Amino acid sequence: MQRIPEPELMDDATQAKAYAEADFGEANTLFQNLFRDYFPSHRPRRILDLGCGPGDITLAFARRFPDSQVIGIDGAEAMLAIARHRLAAQPLLRQRAQFRRHRLPDPALAPGYDTLICNSLLHHLADPGVLWQEIQRLGTPGAAVLVMDLFRPASKRQALALVERHAAEAPAVLRRDFFNSLCAAYREDEIRRQLEETGLGHFRVARVSDRHLAVHGRLN
Ligand SMILES: C[S@@+](CC[C@H](N)C(=O)[O-])C[C@H]1O[C@@H](n2cnc3c(N)ncnc32)[C@H](O)[C@@H]1O
């Protein structure tokens, strides 16, 4: 199936609210477990979460690494408003976590992060090179990088089957977004090419579920 792009930003308040209220516990836990398995001895100090959305993973990393400062960035104010609301309810994290509006690529976003994490942003980008170039610019040498995203199934039929398997009970808006995201996602071979083209060919790409790929490595 050819890639069918979807809009980059999730800036519609209804869409952001539906996304924030959905249960992504399985994928979010998978993301955290992958980070633990890929970087068992890494002690993050400055973490950047690219395309943080409502901030669930950002805040989970802040809780998990009490010596870290964590910044979540997103281009969509509707998502950031939800993320800031969630942070406000967790007083112990307020000194160490922040959510800021940046639409990638953004030279105003200053570099210097030893840990870069990103879940479910890549498939939104019309130019996927933007993510890999920004990761290289923003990370310090040796920085740990974990990017997870959906991969595009072979057909719309397979995409529909995944929606049925994983979101049968979800509201219509979420089922539609999930289907559109599967159709917009990049395939494993496309991601490998993107990495080669941006000097990150040493990163590893792996299928980690029936719909997710994970890319990880350390910056040179
Ligand atoms: C599917 S959500 C994922 C949110 C979060 N990472 C998670 O795992 O729940 C993708 C997010 O990427 C944001 N986004 C898309 N394109 C972006 C860009 N060019 N710069 C910054 N954020 C972007 C969207 O606004 C949206 O909040």
The ligand as an ORCA input file, in Angstrom:
! r2SCAN-3c Opt
* xyz 0 1
  C       0.317     10.406     17.863
  S       0.829     11.753     18.846
  C       1.985     10.959     19.938
  C       2.046     11.646     21.261
  C       2.959     11.003     22.319
  N       4.325     10.927     21.889
  C       2.474      9.652     22.740
  O       3.220      8.684     22.639
  O       1.317      9.538     23.192
  C       1.921     12.674     17.763
  C       2.227     14.075     18.262
  O       3.231     14.663     17.425
  C       2.921     16.043     17.249
  N       3.605     16.530     16.042
  C       3.361     16.207     14.764
  N       4.201     16.840     13.930
  C       5.018     17.585     14.713
  C       6.109     18.461     14.442
  N       6.533     18.715     13.187
  N       6.736     19.067     15.505
  C       6.304     18.828     16.775
  N       5.271     18.017     17.075
  C       4.635     17.396     16.065
  C       1.406     16.046     17.161
  O       0.864     17.332     17.417
  C       1.020     15.001     18.203
  O       0.810     15.578     19.469
*
